[in-house]
Amino acid sequence: MGPFEYTEKAARSAVKALYGIDAADNLIQLQPTRKDFEGDVTLVVFPLLKTSHKAPEATASEIGEWIKANCPQIAGFNVVKGFLNLKLSKSFWAETLKTIALTPDYGQLPPTGKTVMVEFSSPNTNKPLHLGHVRNNLLGWSVSQLLAANGHNVIRVNLVNDRGIHICKSMIAWLRCGNGITPEQAGKKGDHLIGDFYVKFNDLYKADVEKLVAEGMSQEEAEKNAPILKEAQAMLVKWEQGDPEVRGLWKKMNDWVYAGFDQTYSSLGISFDKTYYESNTYLLGKSLVEAGLSKGIFERHEDGSVWCDLTADGLDQKLLLRSDGTSVYMTQDLGTAAERFKEYKFDEHIYVVGNEQNYHFQVLKLILGKLGFEWSDAIYHLSYGMVELPEGKMKSREGTVVDADDLIEKMYTTAKETSQELGKLEGMKESEKEDLYMMLGLGALKYFIIKVDPKKTMLFDPKESIDFNGNTGPFIQYTHARIHSILRRAEDKPEATGAELIAKEEALVQILASYPDKIREAGSAHSPAVVANFAYELAKEFNQYYHDTRILKEPDRSIRAQRLLMIETIARVLTHAMGILGIRLPERM
């Protein structure tokens, strides 16, 4: 039983004995004791004043007196206004350590029976993955792991945007300028090659616009009527009509991209339970739109386009089908969502998508509800902020993005250089060093991105992320390696001996005891940042403890064995927490 569970039970018993009531949940409010007061858990007594009919200090004092007299694991208490600070006994913390150490899957919560689908990545097949995708993938993966730790059945899915005008742009540029080149001939990953042609299209488009403007057309009209854009739009219509030549080129170029994506996913440690393709689901979306039209939910305008009027909901009108009959993202998302619920009957569907799409998912939820899908309330948009660089925002169509593969390579190189400067790798095989460099580089990248609350825009600095001091992945990785170094040198077996814990050890056990609650808190908030910062606090407290306390040189064998058990448990909890973030921890550094 953890500290909050024990003190809650004690407080309920006190209220029952003193005031003759079974306290409702909202009357028992507990929180960690502030560091400037003595105690471990604080009971806020203000909600109980109507029951006690006494002043806050008097109520807190009589509850404290009862608990101290009747609950053996409460060592003492003090009252500060309406706050009752309870101090747990040394034996309580020693027993708590033993319980945590003997729980092999500590941090894994019981099964809930709830099915949660998490969609993340969702790339376009017209460019390679970039830094923005990296945040999406790392966030999606860690949220999936976090929800699994909360006991849910999690299904990780990817939706590949493999059709649409953006795909046709790359195809047109390849046809015009590619001379039949393949990834093998270019010596490039397929996603990089196609990304080059997407940038090339933008160059050709700008040239067309400039020419039309020079001929007397307005800028706005030129941007709408550029010949190369018209060509791409015509190609999209042919694609939807099933033109065999267009479809053949589309499949060939997409296959090049998929092979490139798979390499990047593998490097990041990302995988999916199922991948959906918009080319397979957009027609289902169209059928839903047609059904909505027949029921009067949607309306067709004079030009043939189909819209949903959301003005009564405080929004505007939303386009669902263009005048030429082609579908838009909303159409495709309607079809995909319906297909997924039919397959998996999910209880929650989380879309990990940047905050620039907030409106889109608000509309998606509304339209699904109007179509009669009761499960529309299960949709949750995990909206995250953009990743920016010291030099500003990225623009993929101008080729100014930070490529994911280049970033992974840079993190590996930075980790290698930093490790060699520190000079702590003597005696390691070259293959072990290479694995360590990648482990540290990816650990730095993942932790730096995930430790930031998803809703916040973040500034990514590779050099800062690789620092072995401070709130970084390598600091936690080094802490884990340090603990294993101590354990390897120990002659005693780690075990619970019942030895009395010192204050610093009680503080560490208290952090360990809070881990399941942190998992719940992070799961409810869909924020792996809570777990990341828990891991940092635990690693930081361990390092301070290690600096101030004898472990291997402690003369008392009973105390020594229990200290070894505690640090072994810390290492195991760090491994679990960082595993949720997709970060491996080395045993040697």
C-alpha positions in Angstrom: 0.0 0.0 0.0 1.5 3.3 -1.1 1.7 6.5 1.1 -1.4 8.1 -0.4 -3.5 4.9 -0.1 -2.4 4.4 3.5 -3.1 8.0 4.6 -6.4 8.1 2.7 -7.5 5.0 4.6 -6.3 6.5 7.9 -8.1 9.8 7.2 -11.4 8.0 6.3 -11.2 6.0 9.5 -10.6 9.1 11.5 -13.5 11.0 10.0 -15.8 8.0 10.6 -14.7 7.6 14.2 -14.8 11.4 15.0 -17.8 12.6 13.0 -19.8 9.4 12.3 -19.8 9.7 8.5 -18.4 7.8 5.5 -16.5 10.7 3.8 -17.3 11.3 0.1 -14.3 11.3 -2.2 -14.4 15.1 -2.6 -14.0 15.5 1.2 -10.7 13.6 1.4 -8.1 15.7 -0.4 -4.5 14.6 -0.2 -1.3 16.2 -1.7 2.4 15.8 -1.2 3.7 17.8 1.7 5.4 21.0 0.7 9.2 20.8 1.0 9.3 23.7 3.5 7.2 21.7 6.0 7.9 18.5 7.8 5.8 15.5 6.6 5.1 13.2 3.7 1.4 13.5 2.9 -0.9 16.5 3.6 -4.6 16.3 4.3 -6.5 19.4 3.3 -9.1 19.8 6.0 -11.2 22.7 4.6 -13.7 20.4 2.9 -14.3 18.7 6.3 -15.2 21.8 8.2 -19.0 21.5 7.6 -18.8 18.1 9.1 -16.5 18.9 12.1 -18.2 22.3 12.9 -14.8 23.4 14.1 -12.1 25.8 13.0 -9.5 24.5 10.5 -6.7 24.2 13.0 -8.9 22.4 15.6 -10.2 20.0 12.9 -6.7 19.2 11.7 -5.4 18.7 15.2 -8.1 16.3 16.3 -7.9 14.2 13.1 -4.1 14.2 13.5 -4.3 13.0 17.1 -6.7 10.2 16.2 -4.6 9.0 13.3 -1.4 9.1 15.3 -3.1 7.1 18.1 -4.7 4.5 15.8 -2.5 4.1 12.8 0.9 2.6 13.6 2.7 3.7 10.4 2.0 7.4 11.2 5.1 8.6 13.1 3.9 12.2 13.7 2.0 15.2 12.4 1.9 18.9 12.4 -0.8 21.5 11.6 -0.3 24.6 9.4 -3.7 26.4 9.3 -6.0 24.1 7.5 -3.4 21.6 6.4 -2.6 18.4 8.3 1.0 17.3 7.5 1.4 13.5 8.2 4.8 11.9 8.7 5.1 8.2 7.8 7.3 5.9 9.9 10.7 4.6 8.8 9.3 1.1 8.9 6.6 2.1 6.4 9.2 3.3 3.9 11.4 0.2 4.4 8.3 -2.0 3.7 7.3 0.1 0.7 10.8 -0.4 -0.8 10.5 -4.1 -0.3 7.1 -4.2 -1.9 8.3 -2.2 -4.9 11.4 -4.3 -5.3 9.4 -7.5 -5.3 6.9 -6.3 -7.9 8.5 -7.4 -11.2 6.2 -5.3 -13.4 6.1 -2.3 -11.2 4.5 0.6 -13.1 2.3 -1.6 -15.2 -1.3 -0.9 -14.2 -4.0 -3.6 -14.3 -5.9 -4.3 -17.5 -8.9 -2.0 -18.1 -10.5 -3.8 -21.0 -10.5 -0.5 -22.9 -9.3 -0.4 -26.5 -7.5 2.7 -27.6 -6.4 3.4 -31.2 -3.5 5.9 -31.7 -2.9 7.3 -35.2 0.5 8.9 -35.7 3.1 9.6 -38.3 0.6 10.0 -41.2 3.2 11.2 -43.8 2.6 12.3 -47.4 4.4 10.2 -50.0 5.8 13.3 -51.7 8.8 13.9 -49.3 10.9 12.3 -46.7 10.2 12.5 -42.9 11.5 15.7 -41.3 11.9 17.1 -37.8 8.2 17.8 -37.4 7.5 14.1 -38.3 10.1 13.1 -35.7 8.1 14.9 -32.9 4.9 13.3 -34.2 6.4 9.8 -34.3 8.1 10.0 -31.0 5.0 11.5 -29.3 2.7 8.9 -30.9 4.9 6.0 -30.0 5.4 7.1 -26.4 1.7 7.9 -25.9 0.9 4.4 -27.2 3.4 2.8 -24.7 2.0 5.0 -21.9 -1.6 4.0 -22.5 -0.5 0.3 -22.6 1.2 0.9 -19.2 -2.2 2.2 -18.1 -3.7 -1.2 -18.8 -5.4 -0.4 -22.1 -5.4 -2.5 -25.3 -3.5 -0.2 -27.7 -3.6 -0.3 -31.5 -0.9 1.8 -33.2 -1.9 2.9 -36.7 -0.5 4.9 -39.5 -2.5 6.6 -42.2 -0.4 7.2 -45.3 -1.5 10.2 -47.4 -0.7 8.4 -50.7 -3.0 10.3 -53.0 -4.0 13.8 -53.7 -2.7 16.9 -55.5 0.6 16.9 -53.5 1.5 13.4 -54.8 0.6 14.5 -58.4 3.0 17.4 -58.1 6.0 15.1 -57.4 4.9 12.9 -60.3 4.6 15.7 -62.8 8.1 17.0 -61.8 9.6 13.5 -62.2 8.0 13.1 -65.6 9.3 16.5 -66.7 12.8 16.4 -65.3 13.5 13.0 -64.0 14.6 11.2 -67.2 13.4 8.0 -65.7 15.8 8.1 -62.7 15.4 5.6 -59.9 16.6 5.7 -56.3 19.3 3.1 -57.1 20.6 5.2 -60.0 20.5 8.4 -57.9 22.2 6.7 -54.9 19.4 8.0 -52.7 16.6 6.7 -50.5 13.4 6.7 -52.4 11.7 9.2 -50.1 14.6 11.6 -50.6 14.4 11.3 -54.3 10.7 12.0 -54.5 11.1 14.9 -52.1 13.6 16.5 -54.5 11.0 16.4 -57.2 8.4 18.0 -54.9 10.8 20.9 -54.4 11.4 20.9 -58.2 7.7 21.2 -58.9 7.6 24.3 -56.7 10.4 25.9 -58.7 8.7 25.1 -62.0 5.4 26.5 -60.6 7.0 29.7 -59.6 8.5 30.1 -63.1 5.1 29.6 -64.6 3.5 32.2 -62.3 6.2 34.7 -63.1 5.8 34.2 -66.8 2.0 34.7 -66.6 2.4 37.8 -64.5 4.9 39.2 -67.0 2.3 38.6 -69.7 -0.2 40.9 -67.8 -2.1 38.5 -65.5 -2.6 39.4 -61.8 -0.6 37.5 -59.2 -3.7 35.8 -57.9 -4.9 34.7 -61.3 -1.5 33.5 -62.3 -1.2 31.3 -59.2 -4.5 29.7 -60.0 -3.8 29.2 -63.8 -0.2 28.2 -63.9 0.0 25.5 -66.6 2.0 23.0 -64.4 -0.6 23.3 -61.6 -3.4 22.7 -64.1 -1.4 19.6 -65.3 -1.2 18.3 -61.7 -5.0 18.9 -61.2 -5.8 17.0 -64.4 -3.5 14.1 -63.3 -5.5 13.9 -60.0 -8.7 13.5 -61.9 -7.2 10.8 -64.1 -6.0 9.0 -60.9 -9.5 9.0 -59.5 -10.8 7.7 -62.8 -8.3 4.8 -62.6 -6.2 5.8 -65.5 -3.7 2.8 -65.8 -0.7 4.9 -66.8 -1.1 7.4 -64.0 -1.9 4.6 -61.5 1.2 2.7 -62.6 3.6 5.6 -62.1 1.9 6.4 -58.8 2.4 2.9 -57.5 6.1 2.8 -58.6 7.0 6.2 -57.0 5.0 5.4 -53.8 6.9 2.1 -53.4 10.2 4.0 -53.5 8.9 6.2 -50.7 7.6 3.4 -48.5 11.0 1.7 -48.6 12.6 4.9 -47.5 10.0 5.5 -44.7 10.6 2.0 -43.4 14.3 2.6 -42.9 13.6 5.8 -40.9 11.0 4.1 -38.8 13.4 1.3 -38.0 16.1 3.8 -37.0 13.7 5.5 -34.6 12.4 2.2 -33.2 8.9 2.9 -34.5 6.4 0.3 -35.7 2.7 0.1 -36.4 0.0 -2.6 -35.8 -1.7 -1.5 -39.0 -1.1 0.9 -41.9 -4.1 2.5 -43.7 -3.8 4.1 -47.1 -6.0 7.0 -48.2 -6.2 5.5 -51.6 -8.2 2.6 -50.1 -10.4 4.7 -47.8 -11.4 7.8 -49.7 -14.1 6.0 -51.6 -15.7 5.0 -48.4 -15.6 8.6 -47.4 -17.4 9.5 -50.6 -20.1 7.0 -49.9 -20.7 8.6 -46.5 -21.0 12.0 -48.1 -23.5 10.6 -50.6 -25.5 9.1 -47.7 -25.4 12.4 -45.9 -26.7 14.1 -49.0 -29.7 11.8 -49.3 -30.5 12.5 -45.7 -30.3 16.2 -46.1 -27.3 16.5 -43.8 -25.1 17.9 -46.6 -26.0 20.1 -49.6 -24.8 20.3 -53.1 -23.9 23.7 -54.6 -24.6 24.8 -58.1 -21.0 23.9 -59.2 -21.5 20.3 -58.1 -19.4 20.6 -54.9 -20.8 19.2 -51.7 -20.7 21.0 -48.3 -21.7 20.6 -44.7 -23.2 23.8 -43.1 -21.8 24.1 -39.6 -22.9 27.7 -39.0 -25.5 26.6 -36.4 -22.5 25.0 -34.5 -20.6 28.3 -34.5 -18.4 27.3 -37.4 -18.6 27.8 -41.1 -19.4 25.7 -44.2 -17.1 22.8 -44.8 -16.2 21.4 -48.3 -16.5 17.6 -48.6 -16.3 17.1 -52.3 -14.9 19.4 -54.9 -16.9 20.4 -58.0 -14.9 17.9 -60.1 -16.0 15.1 -57.7 -12.6 14.7 -56.1 -12.4 14.3 -52.3 -10.7 16.4 -49.7 -8.9 15.4 -46.5 -12.1 15.6 -44.5 -13.8 13.1 -46.9 -11.0 10.7 -46.5 -10.9 11.0 -42.7 -14.6 10.3 -42.4 -14.2 7.1 -44.4 -11.1 6.0 -42.5 -12.6 6.6 -39.1 -15.7 4.6 -40.0 -13.6 1.7 -41.3 -11.5 1.6 -38.1 -14.5 1.6 -35.7 -16.0 -1.2 -37.8 -12.8 -3.2 -37.4 -11.8 -2.5 -33.8 -14.8 -1.1 -31.9 -12.4 1.3 -30.1 -13.3 3.1 -26.9 -11.0 6.0 -27.8 -9.4 7.1 -31.0 -6.5 9.5 -30.6 -5.2 11.5 -33.5 -1.6 12.7 -33.0 -1.6 15.7 -35.3 -0.1 19.2 -35.0 -2.1 22.1 -33.6 -2.6 23.7 -37.0 -5.2 21.0 -37.6 -7.3 21.8 -34.5 -10.2 23.1 -36.6 -10.1 20.0 -38.8 -10.6 17.6 -36.0 -13.3 19.7 -34.4 -15.2 19.5 -37.7 -14.5 15.8 -38.1 -16.1 15.0 -34.8 -19.1 17.2 -35.5 -19.8 15.7 -38.9 -19.4 12.1 -37.7 -22.0 12.9 -35.0 -24.3 14.4 -37.6 -24.0 11.2 -39.6 -25.3 9.3 -36.6 -22.0 7.7 -35.4 -22.4 7.6 -31.6 -18.7 6.8 -31.2 -17.8 10.2 -32.6 -17.4 11.3 -28.9 -14.5 8.8 -28.6 -12.4 10.9 -31.0 -9.6 12.9 -29.3 -7.2 15.2 -31.1 -3.8 15.1 -29.3 -2.8 18.5 -30.6 0.9 19.3 -30.3 3.0 22.4 -31.0 5.4 22.7 -33.8 9.2 22.1 -33.6 11.3 25.2 -34.4 15.0 25.6 -34.8 17.2 28.5 -33.7 17.1 29.7 -37.3 13.3 29.6 -37.5 10.5 27.5 -39.1 10.8 24.9 -41.7 9.2 24.8 -45.2 9.2 21.5 -47.0 8.1 22.9 -50.4 11.2 25.1 -50.4 13.5 22.3 -49.3 14.4 24.1 -46.0 13.4 21.3 -43.6 15.6 19.3 -41.2 15.6 15.8 -42.7 14.9 13.1 -40.2 17.6 10.8 -41.5 20.1 13.6 -41.4 19.1 14.5 -37.9 19.5 10.9 -36.7 23.0 10.8 -38.2 23.8 14.1 -36.6 22.7 12.9 -33.2 24.8 9.8 -33.6 27.9 11.8 -34.6 27.4 14.3 -31.7 27.0 11.5 -29.2 30.2 9.9 -30.5 32.2 13.1 -30.3 30.9 13.9 -26.8 31.6 10.3 -25.5 35.1 10.4 -26.9 35.8 13.7 -25.3 34.7 12.4 -21.9 37.0 9.4 -22.4 35.0 6.8 -20.5 34.9 4.0 -23.1 38.1 2.2 -22.4 37.8 -1.5 -22.7 34.7 -1.5 -24.9 34.6 -3.3 -28.2 34.1 -1.2 -31.3 30.7 -2.8 -32.0 29.7 -2.0 -28.4 30.8 1.6 -28.8 28.8 2.0 -32.1 25.7 0.7 -30.4 26.3 3.0 -27.5 26.7 6.1 -29.7 23.4 5.3 -31.4 21.7 4.6 -28.1 22.9 7.9 -26.7 22.1 9.9 -29.8 18.6 8.6 -30.1 18.1 8.9 -26.3 19.1 12.5 -26.5 16.8 13.2 -29.4 13.8 11.4 -28.0 14.1 12.7 -24.5 14.6 16.3 -25.5 11.5 16.2 -27.6 9.2 14.2 -25.3 10.1 16.0 -22.1 8.2 19.1 -23.4 4.5 19.1 -22.8 2.9 18.1 -26.2 0.8 21.3 -26.4 3.9 23.6 -26.3 5.9 24.7 -29.3 9.4 23.7 -28.8 12.9 24.9 -29.9 15.2 22.0 -30.7 18.9 22.3 -30.1 20.9 19.1 -30.8 23.9 20.2 -28.8 21.9 21.0 -25.7 20.1 17.7 -26.0 23.2 15.6 -25.8 24.6 17.2 -22.6 25.5 14.6 -19.9 24.3 17.0 -17.2 20.9 18.5 -16.6 17.5 17.4 -17.8 18.6 15.3 -20.7 18.4 11.7 -22.0 22.2 11.1 -21.7 22.1 12.2 -18.0 19.5 9.5 -17.2 21.3 7.0 -19.4 24.6 7.7 -17.5 22.8 7.4 -14.2 21.6 3.9 -15.1 25.0 2.8 -16.2 26.5 4.2 -13.0 24.0 2.1 -10.9 24.9 -1.0 -12.8 28.6 -0.3 -12.3 28.0 -0.2 -8.5 26.0 -3.5 -8.7 28.7 -5.2 -10.7 31.3 -4.3 -8.0 29.2 -5.3 -5.1 30.0 -8.4 -3.2 26.6 -8.5 -1.4 23.3 -9.6 -2.8 20.7 -6.8 -2.9 17.9 -7.7 -0.5 15.4 -6.2 1.9 16.9 -6.6 5.4 14.6 -4.3 7.3 17.4 -1.9 8.0 16.4 1.6 8.9 16.3 4.1 6.1 18.0 7.5 6.3 16.1 10.6 5.2 17.6 10.7 1.7 16.5 7.1 1.2 13.0 7.8 2.4 12.9 10.6 -0.2 14.0 8.2 -2.9 11.4 5.6 -1.9 8.8 8.3 -1.9 9.6 9.1 -5.5 9.5 5.4 -6.4 6.2 5.0 -4.7 4.7 7.9 -6.7 5.5 6.1 -10.1 2.1 4.4 -10.6 0.3 7.7 -9.9 2.6 9.4 -12.4 1.6 6.7 -15.0 -2.0 7.4 -14.3 -1.5 11.2 -14.4 0.4 11.0 -17.7 -2.1 8.7 -19.2 -5.1 10.9 -18.3 -3.3 13.9 -19.8 -1.9 12.0 -22.8 1.4 13.5 -21.9 4.6 11.3 -21.8 6.4 14.5 -20.6 5.1 13.6 -17.1 7.0 10.3 -17.2 10.1 11.9 -18.7 10.3 14.5 -15.9 9.6 11.8 -13.3 12.6 9.8 -14.6 14.8 13.0 -14.4 13.7 13.7 -10.8 14.5 10.1 -9.8 17.9 10.2 -11.5 18.8 13.6 -10.0 17.8 12.4 -6.5 19.9 9.2 -6.9 23.0 11.1 -8.0 22.7 13.4 -5.0 22.3 10.4 -2.7 25.2 8.7 -4.3 27.4 11.8 -3.8 26.4 12.0 -0.1 26.1 8.4 1.0 28.3 5.3 1.3 27.0 2.3 -0.6 29.8 -0.2 -1.3 31.9 1.1 1.6 29.1 1.0 4.1 30.5 -1.2 6.9 27.1 -2.5 8.1 26.2 -5.5 5.9 22.5 -5.2 6.5 22.4 -1.5 5.5 24.7 -2.2 2.5 22.5 -4.9 1.1 19.3 -2.8 1.5 21.0 0.1 -0.3 22.0 -2.2 -3.1 18.3 -3.3 -3.3 17.2 0.3 -3.5 19.5 1.4 -6.3 18.8 -1.8 -8.2 15.1 -0.9 -7.9 15.8 2.6 -9.1 17.6 1.3 -12.2 14.6 -1.0 -12.9 12.1 1.8 -12.6 14.2 4.1 -14.8 14.3 1.3 -17.4 10.5 1.0 -17.4 9.9 4.8 -17.5 12.4 5.4 -20.3 11.1 2.4 -22.1 7.7 4.1 -22.3 9.6 6.9 -24.1 11.2 4.4 -26.5 14.7 5.1 -24.9 17.2 2.3 -24.2 19.5 2.6 -21.2 23.0 1.2 -21.3 24.6 -0.9 -18.5 28.1 0.3 -19.4 29.4 3.7 -20.4 
